[in-house]
Amino acid sequence: MRFRSIGAGVASLMLITVIGTGCAKKEDTATATRAEQAAARAEDAARRAEAAASRVEAAAQRAEAAAEKATRTFGHSVRK
């Protein structure tokens, strides 16, 4: 969940950058192009971070299920 909030922050920063470059003068086209490229890179990084967070969450769920199964199996094999 923390990665998603980071991704949302990056996306909002990208939106502000794009809006700011839309208001730029014609002389600032090179700067605007660089800002658009940076915004595209930031959006791509946010998507990759969100995908990684999803994979980590799925792995954590699998590990938790495996731990519960091991606890049940160990509990049945060792009786007091």
C-alpha positions as CSV (number, residue, x, y, z in Angstrom):
1,M,0.0,0.0,0.0
2,R,2.9,2.4,0.7
3,F,4.2,2.0,-2.9
4,R,0.8,2.9,-4.2
5,S,0.7,6.1,-2.3
6,I,4.2,6.9,-3.5
7,G,3.0,6.2,-7.1
8,A,0.1,8.5,-6.6
9,G,2.5,11.2,-5.3
10,V,4.7,10.8,-8.4
11,A,1.7,10.9,-10.7
12,S,0.5,14.1,-9.1
13,L,4.0,15.6,-9.4
14,M,4.0,14.6,-13.1
15,L,0.6,16.3,-13.6
16,I,1.8,19.5,-12.0
17,T,4.9,19.4,-14.3
18,V,2.8,18.8,-17.4
19,I,0.4,21.7,-16.5
20,G,3.4,24.0,-15.8
21,T,5.0,23.1,-19.2
22,G,1.7,23.8,-20.9
23,C,1.8,27.4,-19.6
24,A,5.4,27.9,-20.8
25,K,6.4,30.4,-23.5
26,K,7.5,29.4,-27.0
27,E,11.1,30.0,-26.1
28,D,10.9,27.3,-23.4
29,T,10.0,24.5,-25.8
30,A,13.2,22.6,-25.2
31,T,12.7,22.9,-21.4
32,A,9.0,21.8,-21.9
33,T,10.2,18.8,-24.0
34,R,12.6,17.8,-21.2
35,A,9.9,18.2,-18.6
36,E,7.5,16.1,-20.6
37,Q,10.1,13.4,-21.0
38,A,10.8,13.6,-17.2
39,A,7.1,13.3,-16.5
40,A,6.8,10.3,-18.8
41,R,9.7,8.7,-17.0
42,A,8.1,9.4,-13.6
43,E,4.8,7.9,-14.7
44,D,6.6,4.8,-16.0
45,A,8.5,4.5,-12.7
46,A,5.3,4.9,-10.8
47,R,3.7,2.1,-12.8
48,R,6.7,-0.1,-12.2
49,A,6.7,0.6,-8.5
50,E,3.0,-0.2,-8.3
51,A,3.5,-3.5,-10.1
52,A,6.4,-4.4,-7.8
53,A,4.3,-3.6,-4.8
54,S,1.6,-5.9,-6.1
55,R,4.1,-8.7,-6.6
56,V,5.5,-8.2,-3.1
57,E,2.0,-8.3,-1.6
58,A,1.2,-11.5,-3.5
59,A,4.4,-13.1,-2.3
60,A,3.7,-12.1,1.3
61,Q,0.2,-13.7,1.0
62,R,1.8,-16.9,-0.3
63,A,4.4,-16.9,2.5
64,E,1.7,-16.4,5.1
65,A,-0.3,-19.3,3.7
66,A,2.7,-21.6,3.7
67,A,3.5,-20.6,7.3
68,E,0.0,-21.4,8.4
69,K,0.1,-24.8,6.6
70,A,3.5,-25.6,8.2
71,T,2.1,-24.7,11.6
72,R,-0.9,-27.0,11.1
73,T,1.3,-29.8,9.8
74,F,3.8,-29.5,12.6
75,G,1.0,-29.3,15.2
76,H,-0.6,-32.5,14.0
77,S,2.7,-34.4,13.9
78,V,3.8,-33.4,17.4
79,R,1.2,-34.1,20.1
80,K,1.8,-33.8,23.8
